[in-house]
């Protein structure tokens, strides 16, 4: 039984060592490098960038709205020319009622052809074309700012996961030391039990504590891999190669004190810019509503030729004589079109669009207020984390001294295994508290930087 325990202990110890070596074999990836990689390879950003191309293509399409309609038409027909005089409203396919009005009923087949070139051009609409182009360009701006907002949110996501990765890496280092301490305790217990100084039950307790420490390591290693996988999904890097630079955390803590007070960059803030562009887009849509119901000045023109097998004397000639143009005409005119009921339509649609504009303005104001609140909260969190970080070393030193004293007393038979394990747990908690305090400070600093759009300023501290 003891041999099996020793073998399992050796195997698990080798597993821990291999895991530690695997993490160390890959060079650390800096946060700045990871952010650059995410910006280039993140699937969501690639999709959003394609959406910008769609809006740009739509803007180019809108700029061509001013082009006229110029249609070429030709037809050759066979049928009768047996009409009566009188007006009618056209619906569906209606035969021609021109010429051919005669006293008798004549159903002789007639051939005819006609060719028409017609121009229809809305040459002036009192600014509607310009308003359409402004909206199209504004749509591109909104999409670009939405893309910048996606980058901003993905940046925050990457930073948060990277800091989590650093914390888990530090937890693994603590757990490795905890396993080593438990191995040392078990060795001492076994030695004292063999000599009869300690009871055999101490060996079982030591084995249980060692096993618990190993299980904690396995769980922490699993959590670390899950975070690596999340970062791999947005960066395209193999997850095992995403090893955090834990030294950067210490550099950040030591140099952040020299960092000047950060303030919200509202001029270039992605979230503010997005809501600004949405608000401007809504204002421009108001302008389009006003101008889209204005009168329209039209240029109309047509040239056509016509031939028929019926001559001017109402003689029905051979069908072949109906092909080819016998008469040519043209017509040019300028017209103006305006629907009086558009006044009411314009009023109703403008009221709806103004309500949308008011909503987008409120969203812009809301976002500014939320950012201000978040900045104040991050200031409080940063100050609390700074105070905690100053106090933690005292706890860690006292816990380390207490554990060493208890271990020495246990080896000399002056205390029991329960008290020794209690001292070890206090030391373990102090070490994890220290890691948590460093994480809380780094996280609060970056949260403040993200909220205020000052991430590059903080990243420059890590050079």
Secondary structure, DSSP 8 states (H G I E B T S, - for coil): -HHHHHHHHHHHHHHHHHHHHHHHHS--B-HHHHHHHHHHH-HHHHHHHHHHHHHHHHHHHHHTTT--EEEEEEEEEEEE--B--------SS----SS-B-SS----EEEEEEEEEEEEEEEE-TTHHHHHHHHHHHHHHHHHHHHHHHHHHHHHHHHHHHHHHHHHHHHHHHHHHHHHHHHHHHHHHHHHHHTTSS-THHHHHHHHHHHHHHHHHHHHHHHHHHHHHHHHHHH-S-GGG--B-THHHHHHHHHGGGS------TTT-HHHHHHHHHHHHHHHHHHHHHHHTS-EEEEEEEEEEEEESB-TT--B--GGGGSS-SEEEEEEEEEEE--TTHHHHHHHHHHHHHHHHHHHHHHHHHHHHHHHHHHHHHHHHHHHHHHHHHHHHHHHHHHHHHHHHHHHHHHTTSS-HHHHHHHHHHHHHHHHHHHHHHHHHHHHHHHHHHHTT-HHHHHGGG-
